[in-house]
Amino acid sequence: MLYWFLTRVMVGPVACVLFRVWSRGLENIPAPGPAILPSHHLSFSDPGFVPFVVSRRIVFLANAAYFTGKGFNVRMTVA
């Protein structure tokens, strides 16, 4: 419920207007079942905007090294 509210009502519409978010090929995403959604990383923020244009819930994989260990990277990701 929170995911839907943030992406469809609160943050999504504002971000799409401010940053002129666009996408291509949404008709190729199957409604049920798994799908791989590659983004071409035109910007470092591309993964943050994908959930706003795709109607399905998006889950990202991350490297465990970002969340374990010591240093600046761990502090930035956990904060």
N, C-alpha and C positions, 0 to 999 in steps of 0.2 A: 504494500500500500504506500509506504513512504517513497519507494523507488518510483512508482508511477506518479505520485504527487510532485516529486521534485523534477522529473524529466518532462512531464506533460503540462504541468500547471505553473509551477513556481520558477524554476531555473531555465528550463528548456526554451520557452517562448522568448524570454528576455535575451538569452544567449544567441538564439537564432536571428533576432532582429539586430542586436548590437554588432555581431561578428559576421553577419551575412553567410550563415552556414548553408552549404549546398551539398548534394550527393548525387550520385549517378548509379544506376543499376539496382535500385531497391526492388524492382519487380522480379529480380532473380533470386531473392532470398525466400526459401521455402517457409510456409507458415508453421507447420509442425516439424519437429525433429532437429537434429544438430546442424549447425552451419558454421563455416569459417568466414569471418569478415575481415579481410585484410584492408588496412588503410595505407595509403601511399606516403604518409608522413610528410605532407607539404609543410607542416608546422609541428613543433613539439607538442602542441595541444590537440592534435587530431584525435587521439584516443578519448579525450575528454568530451568531444563533441559527437562522437558516433552514437551514443545512446539517445541523443536528442532527435536524430533523424530516422532511426530504426524503430519500428513498432514493437519489436521483441525485447525481452530483457537481455542485457549484454553482460557477460562475465569475462574478465580478462585474466590471463595467466601471468604470473610474475615469477621472477627468479628468486629462490629462497635467500640468496646472498643479500638481497636488499633489506631483509627483515632480521637477519642474524648478524652477529659480529659487533664490532665497535666502530665508532667514528662518526663523521658528519652525515653520511648517507643514512645511517640507521636513525639518527635523531630527526632528520628531515622527513623520513617516511612514516615514522611512528607518531610524530607530533601531530 
